[in-house]
Amino acid sequence: MQTTILMSAVLLLGVSLTACTTKGALDYGSEPTTSNYTEPYVSGLRAGKPYPSAEDVCQTIEPNKATRELDKAGFFLIGCPKHERGAIADRVAEGASIVAQSRHWTRLQLPDQASL
């Protein structure tokens, strides 16, 4: 009886811990997770300014804990909402590389103009 109760408690603890686990900032796929615009901070990103111009939906991404592993000398990060496939395609056509997927945003890397 005691063994059964102990095993049940361990099983419940395992299920509880699994349910509390959240996805990391880079653990998402390329499919849009929403069709609505969300602020970058919802996806763990810290936005700078619109990129390449003030009218665009993509944003420069400022370094933070979620982007640290993507920081490379000579490059800068931008992010575009995943559902904005046209904007993402435009950035790729301009030379950006997709480097990661956040919750609602795609992260791309571009060569820093100052290093060219």
C-alpha positions as CSV (number, residue, x, y, z in Angstrom):
1,M,0.0,0.0,0.0
2,Q,2.8,2.4,1.0
3,T,4.7,1.6,-2.2
4,T,1.6,2.3,-4.3
5,I,1.0,5.7,-2.7
6,L,4.7,6.6,-3.1
7,M,4.7,5.6,-6.7
8,S,1.5,7.6,-7.3
9,A,3.1,10.7,-5.6
10,V,6.3,10.4,-7.8
11,L,4.1,10.1,-10.9
12,L,2.1,13.1,-10.0
13,L,5.2,15.1,-9.3
14,G,6.6,14.2,-12.7
15,V,3.4,15.2,-14.5
16,S,3.3,18.5,-12.5
17,L,6.9,19.3,-13.4
18,T,6.4,18.5,-17.0
19,A,3.3,20.7,-17.2
20,C,5.2,23.7,-15.7
21,T,8.0,23.5,-18.2
22,T,7.9,26.4,-20.7
23,K,9.5,26.5,-24.1
24,G,12.7,28.3,-24.4
25,A,12.9,31.4,-26.6
26,L,14.5,29.4,-29.5
27,D,12.3,26.3,-29.3
28,Y,9.6,27.2,-31.8
29,G,9.2,26.2,-35.4
30,S,8.8,28.4,-38.5
31,E,5.0,28.1,-38.7
32,P,3.1,31.2,-37.5
33,T,1.8,30.8,-34.0
34,T,-0.7,33.6,-34.4
35,S,-2.1,35.7,-37.3
36,N,-2.1,38.8,-35.3
37,Y,0.8,41.2,-34.6
38,T,2.3,40.8,-31.2
39,E,5.0,42.9,-29.6
40,P,8.5,41.4,-29.7
41,Y,8.8,41.2,-25.9
42,V,6.0,38.6,-26.0
43,S,8.5,36.3,-27.8
44,G,11.4,37.2,-25.4
45,L,12.9,39.8,-27.8
46,R,13.9,43.4,-27.1
47,A,13.1,45.5,-30.2
48,G,15.1,48.5,-31.3
49,K,13.7,50.3,-34.3
50,P,11.7,49.4,-37.4
51,Y,13.9,47.9,-40.1
52,P,14.8,48.8,-42.8
53,S,12.5,51.9,-42.6
54,A,10.0,53.4,-40.2
55,E,7.0,51.9,-42.1
56,D,8.3,48.3,-41.9
57,V,7.1,45.5,-39.6
58,C,10.5,44.1,-39.0
59,Q,12.5,45.4,-36.1
60,T,16.2,45.5,-35.1
61,I,16.7,43.2,-32.1
62,E,18.8,44.4,-29.2
63,P,21.0,41.8,-27.4
64,N,19.5,40.1,-24.4
65,K,19.6,36.7,-22.7
66,A,17.5,35.1,-25.4
67,T,19.7,36.3,-28.2
68,R,23.1,36.0,-26.6
69,E,24.0,32.8,-28.5
70,L,23.2,34.4,-31.8
71,D,25.4,37.5,-31.4
72,K,28.3,37.4,-33.8
73,A,30.9,40.1,-34.6
74,G,30.1,41.8,-37.9
75,F,26.4,40.9,-37.8
76,F,23.2,42.3,-36.3
77,L,19.8,40.7,-35.6
78,I,16.4,41.7,-36.9
79,G,13.1,40.1,-36.2
80,C,9.9,39.9,-38.3
81,P,6.5,38.6,-37.2
82,K,6.2,35.0,-38.5
83,H,2.9,35.6,-40.3
84,E,4.6,38.5,-42.3
85,R,6.1,36.0,-44.8
86,G,6.5,38.7,-47.5
87,A,8.6,40.9,-45.2
88,I,10.7,37.8,-44.2
89,A,11.2,37.0,-47.9
90,D,12.2,40.6,-48.6
91,R,14.8,40.5,-45.9
92,V,16.2,37.1,-47.1
93,A,16.3,38.6,-50.7
94,E,18.4,41.5,-49.2
95,G,20.9,39.0,-47.8
96,A,19.6,38.1,-44.4
97,S,19.8,34.6,-43.0
98,I,17.1,33.0,-40.8
99,V,18.9,32.0,-37.6
100,A,16.1,31.2,-35.1
101,Q,12.4,31.1,-34.4
102,S,10.8,32.7,-31.4
103,R,7.2,32.4,-30.3
104,H,5.7,34.8,-32.8
105,W,8.8,36.2,-34.5
106,T,11.4,34.9,-36.9
107,R,15.0,36.1,-36.2
108,L,17.3,36.9,-39.0
109,Q,20.9,37.9,-39.2
110,L,22.4,40.5,-41.5
111,P,26.0,41.7,-42.0
112,D,26.6,44.9,-40.1
113,Q,27.0,47.7,-42.6
114,A,29.9,49.1,-40.7
115,S,31.9,45.9,-41.1
116,L,31.5,45.7,-44.9
